[in-house]
Amino acid sequence: MSDTTNTMVVIRVETNPVTETSNGFESLTDLVGGYIEHLYLKHPDGIAVMYLNEDGKRLGLSLNPIANRLAHLYAGISEDDLIVGDVAIVGPPDFHYGNDTNAPAWAVKLVTDYQQKETR
């Protein structure tokens, strides 16, 4: 991951998901509030990357219901694992240059759909 600008979907614990611009590594660490780890979301329409706080559970961050659901369905995390804190979703890396790419349209739609279900 290098310092380039790309579009990401931000799923915050306290507010509705939004699309924002990332300026690379520093903006991701600021967003998640610490060291980042990633999960690959494998969807029939493609791959996306979810970035989250590596120490979120140890720090006692709140459950992120939308990110948690996505990680269980598309990253295959174990049933007893949880996603906590704010997360960002971007597109798969450009393997030629190593940069993140823009969040894919299918990921934006999934997040929007799950957010609407959560608020009903």
TORPA-4810 file (N, C-alpha, C, O; in nm, 3 decimals):
<nodes>
NODE_1_0.085_-0.116_0.000_0.000_0.000_0.000_0.090_0.123_0.000_0.175_0.138_0.087_M
NODE_2_0.071_0.209_-0.097_0.147_0.332_-0.100_0.054_0.450_-0.079_-0.067_0.433_-0.066_S
NODE_3_0.110_0.569_-0.074_0.030_0.687_-0.048_-0.029_0.741_-0.177_0.028_0.831_-0.239_D
NODE_4_-0.142_0.687_-0.218_-0.216_0.735_-0.334_-0.358_0.768_-0.287_-0.399_0.729_-0.178_T
NODE_5_-0.431_0.838_-0.371_-0.568_0.874_-0.336_-0.664_0.777_-0.403_-0.651_0.749_-0.522_T
NODE_6_-0.758_0.724_-0.327_-0.861_0.638_-0.382_-0.988_0.651_-0.299_-0.986_0.702_-0.187_N
NODE_7_-1.098_0.603_-0.356_-1.226_0.608_-0.289_-1.244_0.484_-0.203_-1.214_0.373_-0.247_T
NODE_8_-1.293_0.503_-0.082_-1.318_0.392_0.009_-1.455_0.408_0.072_-1.509_0.519_0.078_M
NODE_9_-1.510_0.297_0.117_-1.634_0.299_0.194_-1.595_0.293_0.340_-1.522_0.202_0.381_V
NODE_10_-1.641_0.388_0.418_-1.609_0.393_0.560_-1.732_0.350_0.638_-1.840_0.409_0.624_V
NODE_11_-1.715_0.247_0.721_-1.824_0.199_0.805_-1.787_0.232_0.950_-1.706_0.162_1.012_I
NODE_12_-1.847_0.337_1.001_-1.821_0.380_1.138_-1.924_0.316_1.232_-2.037_0.289_1.193_R
NODE_13_-1.882_0.293_1.354_-1.971_0.233_1.453_-2.086_0.328_1.486_-2.200_0.285_1.500_V
NODE_14_-2.057_0.455_1.498_-2.155_0.552_1.550_-2.240_0.621_1.444_-2.341_0.682_1.480_E
NODE_15_-2.205_0.614_1.315_-2.280_0.686_1.213_-2.303_0.597_1.092_-2.250_0.486_1.084_T
NODE_16_-2.381_0.647_0.998_-2.406_0.573_0.875_-2.279_0.562_0.791_-2.193_0.649_0.796_N
NODE_17_-2.269_0.455_0.713_-2.154_0.440_0.623_-2.150_0.553_0.520_-2.254_0.602_0.476_P
NODE_18_-2.030_0.592_0.482_-2.012_0.696_0.382_-1.899_0.658_0.288_-1.817_0.571_0.319_V
NODE_19_-1.895_0.725_0.175_-1.783_0.710_0.082_-1.690_0.827_0.107_-1.733_0.942_0.110_T
NODE_20_-1.563_0.798_0.125_-1.463_0.902_0.150_-1.342_0.878_0.060_-1.331_0.776_-0.007_E
NODE_21_-1.253_0.975_0.062_-1.128_0.961_-0.012_-1.017_0.928_0.086_-1.005_0.990_0.191_T
NODE_22_-0.937_0.830_0.050_-0.822_0.792_0.131_-0.696_0.850_0.068_-0.681_0.850_-0.055_S
NODE_23_-0.609_0.899_0.151_-0.479_0.946_0.103_-0.368_0.849_0.139_-0.252_0.888_0.150_N
NODE_24_-0.404_0.724_0.157_-0.304_0.621_0.181_-0.297_0.576_0.325_-0.393_0.588_0.400_G
NODE_25_-0.183_0.524_0.360_-0.162_0.456_0.486_-0.199_0.540_0.608_-0.270_0.493_0.697_F
NODE_26_-0.152_0.664_0.612_-0.178_0.748_0.730_-0.327_0.774_0.749_-0.375_0.773_0.862_E
NODE_27_-0.400_0.798_0.641_-0.543_0.824_0.658_-0.614_0.697_0.705_-0.713_0.707_0.778_S
NODE_28_-0.568_0.579_0.664_-0.629_0.455_0.711_-0.600_0.431_0.859_-0.690_0.392_0.933_L
NODE_29_-0.478_0.455_0.904_-0.447_0.436_1.045_-0.524_0.538_1.131_-0.566_0.505_1.242_T
NODE_30_-0.540_0.660_1.081_-0.620_0.759_1.153_-0.766_0.713_1.161_-0.829_0.725_1.266_D
NODE_31_-0.818_0.662_1.052_-0.959_0.621_1.046_-0.987_0.508_1.143_-1.086_0.514_1.217_L
NODE_32_-0.903_0.405_1.146_-0.929_0.290_1.234_-0.878_0.313_1.375_-0.911_0.237_1.466_V
NODE_33_-0.798_0.416_1.395_-0.752_0.451_1.529_-0.634_0.371_1.578_-0.620_0.349_1.698_G
NODE_34_-0.548_0.327_1.489_-0.430_0.252_1.531_-0.372_0.170_1.418_-0.393_0.199_1.300_G
NODE_35_-0.298_0.066_1.456_-0.238_-0.022_1.357_-0.347_-0.091_1.277_-0.452_-0.128_1.331_Y
NODE_36_-0.322_-0.109_1.148_-0.424_-0.170_1.064_-0.393_-0.316_1.035_-0.277_-0.358_1.027_I
NODE_37_-0.501_-0.392_1.021_-0.492_-0.526_0.965_-0.597_-0.532_0.855_-0.686_-0.447_0.848_E
NODE_38_-0.586_-0.630_0.769_-0.679_-0.637_0.658_-0.743_-0.775_0.647_-0.686_-0.876_0.689_H
NODE_39_-0.861_-0.775_0.588_-0.931_-0.897_0.552_-0.968_-0.885_0.405_-1.006_-0.778_0.359_L
NODE_40_-0.957_-0.994_0.332_-1.004_-0.995_0.194_-1.149_-1.040_0.193_-1.184_-1.146_0.246_Y
NODE_41_-1.234_-0.958_0.133_-1.374_-0.992_0.116_-1.389_-1.055_-0.023_-1.362_-0.990_-0.124_L
NODE_42_-1.430_-1.180_-0.026_-1.441_-1.252_-0.153_-1.589_-1.267_-0.188_-1.661_-1.347_-0.128_K
NODE_43_-1.631_-1.190_-0.285_-1.771_-1.182_-0.329_-1.778_-1.237_-0.472_-1.678_-1.231_-0.544_H
NODE_44_-1.892_-1.291_-0.515_-1.902_-1.340_-0.653_-1.865_-1.235_-0.759_-1.823_-1.271_-0.869_P
NODE_45_-1.882_-1.107_-0.727_-1.849_-1.002_-0.824_-1.706_-0.952_-0.815_-1.666_-0.866_-0.893_D
NODE_46_-1.626_-1.004_-0.722_-1.487_-0.961_-0.711_-1.435_-0.962_-0.569_-1.498_-1.018_-0.478_G
NODE_47_-1.320_-0.899_-0.551_-1.253_-0.895_-0.422_-1.244_-0.750_-0.375_-1.225_-0.658_-0.455_I
NODE_48_-1.258_-0.731_-0.245_-1.235_-0.601_-0.182_-1.150_-0.626_-0.057_-1.135_-0.741_-0.014_A
NODE_49_-1.097_-0.520_-0.001_-1.014_-0.529_0.118_-1.077_-0.446_0.229_-1.108_-0.329_0.209_V
NODE_50_-1.096_-0.508_0.345_-1.146_-0.437_0.462_-1.029_-0.411_0.556_-0.958_-0.503_0.595_M
NODE_51_-1.008_-0.284_0.591_-0.906_-0.247_0.688_-0.971_-0.219_0.822_-1.073_-0.150_0.829_Y
NODE_52_-0.912_-0.272_0.929_-0.965_-0.253_1.063_-0.851_-0.237_1.162_-0.735_-0.258_1.128_L
NODE_53_-0.886_-0.200_1.284_-0.786_-0.180_1.389_-0.738_-0.317_1.439_-0.816_-0.398_1.487_N
NODE_54_-0.609_-0.339_1.427_-0.548_-0.466_1.468_-0.571_-0.496_1.616_-0.584_-0.612_1.654_E
NODE_55_-0.576_-0.392_1.699_-0.590_-0.409_1.844_-0.730_-0.375_1.894_-0.749_-0.354_2.013_D
NODE_56_-0.827_-0.370_1.804_-0.961_-0.324_1.839_-1.025_-0.398_1.955_-1.084_-0.335_2.043_G
NODE_57_-1.015_-0.529_1.956_-1.079_-0.607_2.064_-1.008_-0.582_2.197_-1.073_-0.564_2.300_K
NODE_58_-0.877_-0.580_2.193_-0.800_-0.554_2.315_-0.830_-0.415_2.371_-0.830_-0.395_2.493_R
NODE_59_-0.854_-0.319_2.281_-0.884_-0.182_2.324_-1.030_-0.164_2.366_-1.068_-0.058_2.416_L
NODE_60_-1.112_-0.267_2.347_-1.252_-0.260_2.386_-1.339_-0.177_2.293_-1.439_-0.120_2.336_G
NODE_61_-1.301_-0.171_2.164_-1.383_-0.096_2.069_-1.519_-0.163_2.051_-1.532_-0.284_2.070_L
NODE_62_-1.618_-0.085_2.017_-1.755_-0.134_2.002_-1.772_-0.219_1.877_-1.702_-0.201_1.777_S
NODE_63_-1.867_-0.311_1.885_-1.902_-0.395_1.772_-1.946_-0.309_1.654_-2.020_-0.211_1.671_L
NODE_64_-1.901_-0.346_1.535_-1.943_-0.280_1.412_-2.034_-0.380_1.339_-1.984_-0.466_1.266_N
NODE_65_-2.167_-0.370_1.356_-2.257_-0.474_1.305_-2.250_-0.496_1.154_-2.254_-0.610_1.108_P
NODE_66_-2.238_-0.388_1.077_-2.235_-0.403_0.932_-2.104_-0.470_0.890_-2.106_-0.565_0.812_I
NODE_67_-1.992_-0.421_0.939_-1.862_-0.480_0.905_-1.854_-0.624_0.954_-1.797_-0.710_0.886_A
NODE_68_-1.911_-0.650_1.070_-1.911_-0.785_1.125_-1.986_-0.881_1.033_-1.937_-0.991_1.004_N
NODE_69_-2.103_-0.839_0.986_-2.181_-0.924_0.896_-2.106_-0.950_0.765_-2.100_-1.063_0.717_R
NODE_70_-2.047_-0.844_0.708_-1.971_-0.861_0.583_-1.853_-0.955_0.601_-1.827_-1.039_0.515_L
NODE_71_-1.782_-0.942_0.712_-1.665_-1.027_0.737_-1.705_-1.174_0.754_-1.634_-1.263_0.708_A
NODE_72_-1.817_-1.198_0.820_-1.862_-1.336_0.835_-1.905_-1.396_0.702_-1.875_-1.512_0.674_H
NODE_73_-1.975_-1.319_0.621_-2.025_-1.370_0.494_-1.918_-1.380_0.386_-1.918_-1.476_0.308_L
NODE_74_-1.826_-1.282_0.380_-1.736_-1.274_0.265_-1.587_-1.289_0.297_-1.506_-1.301_0.205_Y
NODE_75_-1.550_-1.289_0.424_-1.409_-1.311_0.458_-1.390_-1.444_0.529_-1.277_-1.488_0.550_A
NODE_76_-1.501_-1.506_0.567_-1.492_-1.638_0.630_-1.432_-1.637_0.769_-1.367_-1.734_0.807_G
NODE_77_-1.452_-1.528_0.846_-1.398_-1.529_0.981_-1.480_-1.627_1.065_-1.594_-1.657_1.033_I
NODE_78_-1.421_-1.677_1.172_-1.487_-1.779_1.254_-1.612_-1.723_1.321_-1.625_-1.603_1.342_S
NODE_79_-1.703_-1.813_1.354_-1.832_-1.774_1.413_-1.817_-1.694_1.541_-1.898_-1.606_1.568_E
NODE_80_-1.713_-1.723_1.620_-1.697_-1.654_1.748_-1.612_-1.527_1.738_-1.585_-1.463_1.839_D
NODE_81_-1.569_-1.491_1.618_-1.489_-1.370_1.599_-1.581_-1.252_1.571_-1.691_-1.269_1.519_D
NODE_82_-1.537_-1.133_1.606_-1.615_-1.010_1.588_-1.530_-0.902_1.522_-1.409_-0.898_1.540_L
NODE_83_-1.596_-0.816_1.447_-1.530_-0.698_1.392_-1.574_-0.579_1.475_-1.694_-0.553_1.491_I
NODE_84_-1.478_-0.507_1.529_-1.506_-0.394_1.616_-1.439_-0.269_1.561_-1.341_-0.276_1.487_V
NODE_85_-1.495_-0.155_1.598_-1.437_-0.027_1.558_-1.471_0.011_1.415_-1.538_-0.063_1.343_G
NODE_86_-1.424_0.127_1.376_-1.447_0.178_1.241_-1.360_0.103_1.142_-1.247_0.065_1.172_D
NODE_87_-1.414_0.080_1.022_-1.341_0.009_0.918_-1.352_0.085_0.786_-1.438_0.171_0.769_V
NODE_88_-1.263_0.051_0.694_-1.267_0.105_0.558_-1.261_-0.012_0.460_-1.191_-0.110_0.484_A
NODE_89_-1.334_0.000_0.351_-1.329_-0.100_0.245_-1.281_-0.031_0.118_-1.333_0.072_0.077_I
NODE_90_-1.180_-0.092_0.057_-1.125_-0.044_-0.069_-1.126_-0.160_-0.169_-1.158_-0.273_-0.135_V
NODE_91_-1.090_-0.128_-0.290_-1.081_-0.232_-0.392_-0.956_-0.315_-0.376_-0.871_-0.285_-0.291_G
NODE_92_-0.943_-0.420_-0.457_-0.826_-0.506_-0.447_-0.700_-0.429_-0.486_-0.707_-0.330_-0.559_P
NODE_93_-0.585_-0.474_-0.437_-0.461_-0.405_-0.472_-0.431_-0.414_-0.622_-0.461_-0.514_-0.688_P
NODE_94_-0.371_-0.309_-0.672_-0.316_-0.312_-0.807_-0.181_-0.381_-0.792_-0.084_-0.321_-0.747_D
NODE_95_-0.175_-0.507_-0.831_-0.055_-0.586_-0.804_0.067_-0.538_-0.880_0.180_-0.573_-0.845_F
NODE_96_0.048_-0.459_-0.984_0.162_-0.406_-1.057_0.234_-0.300_-0.975_0.357_-0.296_-0.971_H
NODE_97_0.157_-0.212_-0.908_0.216_-0.103_-0.831_0.200_-0.119_-0.680_0.266_-0.049_-0.604_Y
NODE_98_0.113_-0.209_-0.637_0.092_-0.231_-0.494_-0.003_-0.133_-0.428_-0.013_-0.131_-0.305_G
NODE_99_-0.073_-0.053_-0.506_-0.166_0.046_-0.450_-0.304_-0.014_-0.430_-0.345_-0.104_-0.504_N
NODE_100_-0.375_0.036_-0.331_-0.517_0.003_-0.319_-0.589_0.066_-0.437_-0.543_0.164_-0.494_D
NODE_101_-0.703_0.009_-0.472_-0.787_0.066_-0.577_-0.918_0.113_-0.515_-0.943_0.092_-0.397_T
NODE_102_-0.999_0.179_-0.596_-1.127_0.231_-0.547_-1.217_0.118_-0.500_-1.213_0.007_-0.552_N
NODE_103_-1.299_0.148_-0.402_-1.396_0.051_-0.352_-1.487_0.010_-0.468_-1.541_0.095_-0.538_A
NODE_104_-1.505_-0.121_-0.487_-1.589_-0.165_-0.599_-1.736_-0.133_-0.574_-1.781_-0.125_-0.460_P
NODE_105_-1.810_-0.116_-0.682_-1.952_-0.080_-0.674_-2.032_-0.184_-0.595_-2.123_-0.147_-0.521_A
NODE_106_-1.999_-0.311_-0.609_-2.074_-0.415_-0.536_-2.057_-0.399_-0.386_-2.150_-0.425_-0.310_W
NODE_107_-1.938_-0.356_-0.341_-1.914_-0.338_-0.196_-1.994_-0.218_-0.145_-2.052_-0.224_-0.036_A
NODE_108_-1.998_-0.111_-0.222_-2.076_0.007_-0.184_-2.223_-0.032_-0.170_-2.289_0.007_-0.074_V
NODE_109_-2.275_-0.108_-0.266_-2.415_-0.151_-0.263_-2.443_-0.241_-0.142_-2.545_-0.223_-0.075_K
NODE_110_-2.355_-0.336_-0.115_-2.375_-0.424_0.001_-2.381_-0.344_0.131_-2.469_-0.367_0.214_L
NODE_111_-2.288_-0.253_0.148_-2.285_-0.172_0.271_-2.413_-0.090_0.283_-2.472_-0.082_0.390_V
NODE_112_-2.454_-0.029_0.174_-2.578_0.050_0.175_-2.698_-0.037_0.209_-2.782_0.001_0.290_T
NODE_113_-2.706_-0.154_0.147_-2.817_-0.246_0.175_-2.819_-0.291_0.321_-2.925_-0.292_0.383_D
NODE_114_-2.703_-0.328_0.376_-2.697_-0.371_0.516_-2.730_-0.257_0.611_-2.794_-0.278_0.714_Y
NODE_115_-2.686_-0.136_0.576_-2.715_-0.021_0.660_-2.867_0.002_0.665_-2.921_0.032_0.772_Q
NODE_116_-2.934_-0.011_0.552_-3.079_0.008_0.549_-3.148_-0.100_0.632_-3.247_-0.071_0.700_Q
NODE_117_-3.099_-0.223_0.630_-3.157_-0.330_0.712_-3.137_-0.303_0.860_-3.226_-0.330_0.941_K
NODE_118_-3.020_-0.249_0.897_-2.990_-0.221_1.038_-3.079_-0.112_1.094_-3.108_-0.112_1.214_E
NODE_119_-3.124_-0.020_1.010_-3.202_0.094_1.060_-3.353_0.068_1.057_-3.431_0.153_1.099_T
NODE_120_-3.393_-0.049_1.009_-3.537_-0.080_1.006_-3.586_-0.127_1.140_-3.704_-0.158_1.156_R
</nodes>
